[in-house]
């Protein structure tokens, strides 16, 4: 399928599922794929809320993209923050950069700064739209489905850009003047918190720069996994039955 067909299919899926499951919400990390998805949502005037998570440790370039997006698109982008007291307590007890010490500490940090604010945003919603793509990681995302049931958050999840390649993402962004982070020009391919993200090396997959000190199987922050730490992969047919 060419890029035009993929655009049409993504918009159709966005329209169909956002109508079927209301209220619907889109969580954007302000990554290139999420910016493309925001552009499609805005282009088709789809009835979904939009929010992003400000962990307090994002790189300056991410805030630049947020500012550009707020100016370009005709819909509000809600910004959610972690609980101040929880961040303070964690930093005092374990150290401001203790996420480097162990997987447990890193997951605790992600839980405070990302997972808990996400759950507030998803409360009462029926559909969660994400920019997850299979091409982002062979190890953890290669067998994702278009639609899944997230039992942890009790919500349907839609991945409209599931089959888009990285080249298609950036081609669309360029042709439609979609704001993207300057960090991509510096070798970054997956951008999260500044201390937890680096450019990738030759031969590495797109998410290799995230939590690079950990083994590849653990490179998820907790936003998209079930209670056993696995990515949700329930297919569309299962949801219909």
N, C-alpha and C positions, 0 to 999 in steps of 0.2 A: 504494500500500500504506500502511495506517495504521501508527501507531507500535507497536501491539500486534503486528501482523504482522511488522514489522521486528525487533522483539525476539525473536520466535519463530524467525525465519529466522537471525538472528545466532547465537542459541544453538545451533540445529541445525547450522550451519556449523562452529561451534566444536567441537561434539561430534564431528561426522563427520570433520573433518580432523585433529583432535588424536588421534583413535583410529587414523586411517590413517597418520599420521606421528608416531611417537614416537622419542625424547623431544621434547616440544613446549615452547616457552618464549614468554612474552609480555614485550615490552619496553615499559615505561610511562614516558613523559616527565612523568607526573602532570598532563597537560593535561585539559581537561574531557572530551574524547572518550575518552582513555585511562582516566580514572576511571570513566566509564560502562562501558567494556569490562571493567575489573577487577570492577565490580559484577556484570556478567552472568556472568563466569567464576566468581565466588564463589557467585552465586545457583544456578548449575547444577552446582556442585562439579566443574568440569572439571579433568582431570589435566594441568595445565601449571605450569611454574615461572614465577615473576614476578621481574623485575629492573628496576632503574632506574639511570641513569648520573648520578653526581654529578660534574660538571665542575669543581667548585671555584669557579664563578662564578655560581651560581644565585641568583635573588632570594629573600629571606627567605620570601615567600609560598609558594614552591614547597616549602620545607622544612616549612612549616605543613601543607600538603596531605599530604606524606609521613607526617608524624607522625599526622595524623588517619586516614589509610589503614591504617597499621600497627595502630592501635587498633580500627578498625571491622571489618577483614576477617580471616578465619580462616585465613590462609596467610602465610608469610613473604615479605617483599619484599627481595630481595638488592640491596645498594647497591654499585655498582662505581665505582672511582676511577681516574683516569689515573695513569700512572707518574710518580712525584715527580721523578725525575732528568730525565725528558724535559721536564716543565713548567718546571723550573728552568733547564735549558739553553736552551730556547726563549726564556724571559723575559730571560735574561742577554744572549743574542745579538741579539735583535730588539726587546726592550722589552715590558713587560707588556701594553700595549694596541696592539701592532703590527698586530693584525688589522684595524685601521682603515686601515692604510697601503696595502694592496693585496689583491686577491682571493687571490693566492698565499699571503700571510701568514695570511689568515683561514682558508683551507683547511688550512694547516699546523696552526693552532691547533685547528680542529675535529677534525683527524685524531688529534692527541695526546689531546685531552680527551674525544672521543666515539667515533671510529671504532675505534681500537685496543681500548679497553675493550669495545666492542660485540663485536668479533671474539672476544675471550676468552669472552664470555658465550654466543656462538652455537656455539662449538667443540663438535663432537660431537652437535649437535641436528639434528633432521629438519624441524621446523616452527617458523617465526618468525611470531608473531602481532603485528600492529600496529594502531594506531588511525587509519591514514591514511584520509582522506575526499576524494572528488572535489571537494566544495564548498570545500575549503580554498584552492585556487588554480586559477584558470582557466589560467594560464600553464604550470604544471608538474604539476598533479595531475588534470586534468579527464578524462583517458582511462586512468586506472588500472583494473586488473582485480581481481576478487575474489581470485584466486589467481595467483601468479607464481612463476617459478623465478629465484632470485637467484644468478646464476652467480659473482658476486664472492665471496659467502660460502658458495656451494654448499649452498643451503637453500631449501626451499619457504617462501613468504611468504603469509600469509593476512590480508586486510583486511576483517573482518566488518562494519565500520560504513561501508563504501565509499559507500553511497547515502544515508546519513543526512544530513539538513540540520542546520545549526547550531541552529535552533529546536528540532528534535527532541532534539538532544543535551542542551540545557539544560532542556527540559521533562521528560525522563527523570530528569536529575540532581535536579531539584526534587522530583518526585513520589516518588523513592526515597531521598531524603536522602543523595545522593552528595556527598562533599566536593569542592569546586572552589575554585580560587584566587581570592582577593579582587581580583587584578589585572584580572579580566574586568570588574569594576564600574568600572574606571578607563580603559576603552577599549582594553585589550589583547585581541587575538583569537588570537594565536599566541605562546606564551611559551617562551623558551629561556633562554640565559645573559643575565644582567642587562645587561651592556654592549652586547649585540647585539639587544636587543628594545625596541620602543617602542609606544605606542598607535597605532592606525591613524587615518588621516584619512578624511573623508567620500568615498565612492566608491572607496576602495581595497579590494583583496581581503584575505582573512583573514591571509595571510602577508606582507603589505606591510610590517609592522612588524619583520620579521626581516631583519637585515643591510640596512637601508634605504638605505645609501650605495652599494649595488651595483645593477647592472641586474637586472631582474626575472627573467631566464632563469637566473640563478645562485643563486637563493634556496633552495638545499638544502645541508645540512651535509656530505653524503657518506654518511650512514647508509643511504639508500635508492636509491643510484644505482649504475650499472654502471661499468666501467672508462673509458667515454667520458663520464661525468658525466650520463648519462640515467637517468631513473626507469625501473625494471623494470616491464614491462607485458605479460609473457607471459600469455596467457589460460588459463582452466581447461581448455578443450577441447584445447589444445596439450599440456597436462600429461598428459592421458589417452591421447594417441596415442603 
